[in-house]
């Protein structure tokens, strides 16, 4: 009366299967590495050269922070501005599109489909492509980087917001509708209050993300601290590179802390205001 | 006023209404203040970022003919681009595998319920540093050390994969129910055995799911790092752009898009399988219980 046990469910057989697939994956990977000339010898480097290079990198040129430092601090401000502007404008556009893309607020299913596919497209195009095209179109400078970040934010958060709207409690909108509210009034008084806190909290997350992404965009010509870093690197001013790097680490860490702190405040606020 | 619908509202002395009204007024003021601050910040940042609607419109005007230069894509360059694309893919794969494997010891050492404080603090500092350092900054330094090529990109991607996965994993380990660990330790298991039989099975599905997510990310980041000097399809794309070979750049773009899209689908599919593995079993169980109740 023992239940019939397929052979494939035996522990020994399972182990064998997983071991075999592991070996096969590793073999495939090694074969690919060999085909692409990725051998351990490419890690080789000259010891004396490395010592020399360490001396070129250290110590970082901290005097950059106070001597003729207006360019440096303005570039930090530029990077922060890029992230901020892209987050605010992107968030506003994403919110508007989200109401068109959510099944319970969309004016027509065709609109929903169109907006959803637009959002998918915006999400999946790599930023490198967007920024290279935009640098051609609007010229080198922070504006192209802002537009790139904005497109990415709209794609990512439009979908996220639309999903959040689709998950709101139906009862609230029905009760508001039963009072004779129009579609816009339902959105304003039943749906928006439910989703707004998570929207705003996510915007802070988006700001974090955009700040990180703003640095590579700067390297490609989008301005800000990333651009300064790339210039210092191209000029082989490695002491400056280290100084910029430390500044970037501190900037990202501080902004992450701040946005975490504010986000926690926003998420816990409704609970405390009821008390 | 005698016909007012809410007579008590006109008698402003009623305490509950007064309280509500002050609260409403305060709320309105807060809204105005928030809106004003945001508007001010937007104005300042827009000025710093040289936002210029005229140049935007001009950009659209200029952009349309430029966009025409990209088409038709240069299909003849397709065969020569397949190998760089493979380089980017393999790079992301190796970086992900290294990240998954090496993040486990890092996470074990960084979680407060397992590791002694000094080791934990050092590893947490290392993880925070890795997460705060964008890959692009890493690669600019690594290129100076190793020269142009895939090795700097590989190291940068692996390091940041370790940073992200170890952070998530360490947080997951710290949330493990201590009773479970005690139960295993109570049978006389050594620390290694506790890790092997209580912690690893618990975190493995999340680790693999996060690893797949990271793989997706590594493919995208690999394209960007490639453009800065790490080789691969990103390098081809940027050099084609810089040499004004827009049709070849369009081909590289199409390849990149399909690669990113395919990896996204693949990772979604695998992740759903990993995370559903547990749920499906539970679902079947529930169904069988329901069946028993019906009988």
Interface residues (C-beta under 8 A of the other chain):
Chain A: X29 X32 X33 X35 X36 X38 X42 X43 X45 X50 X53 X57 X74 X77 X78 X80 X81 X82 X84 X85 X88 X89 X124 X125 X126 X127 X128 X129 X132 X133 X134 X136 X137 X138 X139 X141 X142 X143 X145 X146 X147 X212 X215 X216 X219 X220 X223 X226 X229 X230 X233 X238 X241 X244 X245 X248 X249 X252 X253 X256
Chain B: X38 X41 X42 X44 X45 X46 X48 X49 X50 X51 X52 X55 X56 X58 X59 X60 X62 X63 X66 X67 X83 X86 X87 X90 X93 X94 X97 X128 X129 X132 X133 X134 X135 X136 X137 X140 X141 X143 X144 X145 X146 X149 X150 X151 X154 X220 X223 X224 X227 X228 X234 X237 X238 X241 X249 X253 X256 X257 X260 X261 X264
